[in-house]
Amino acid sequence: MSIEQDHDAATAASLTAELARFGGDCWYDPQRRKVVYRTAEAAMRAYMILQAEQMDRHKWLESEKAAHDLQDGSLADWVARHSLAFGAYWRRTHVYVPADPPHAPEK
């Protein structure tokens, strides 16, 4: 399978752009149907960057609607209205797989 076959067009486009941008830290796993990050730090960095970009886009759109800069008030609005959906999208389409899974403690 491929990203285009596994996801709707908008999600596939978003994931393809993400792979182009963060490709050194991740790859697409067709068996999992998710973007897999090499390290927890790389996954968190990408998550935070993409979330901040969504928040900035929301601020811009809401400021355009209001015809003035809403400053940080629209960021709180994004968190209240969209952060749960963003997190659900991330968990549905991304995973971090440790290179060396932790071993069971010895008895």
Secondary structure, DSSP 8 states (H G I E B T S, - for coil): --HHHHS-HHHHHHHHHHHHHHTTTEEEETTTTEEEESSHHHHHHHHHHHHHHHHHHHHHHHHHHHTS--TTHHHHHHHHHHHHHHHHHHHHHEEE--SS-------
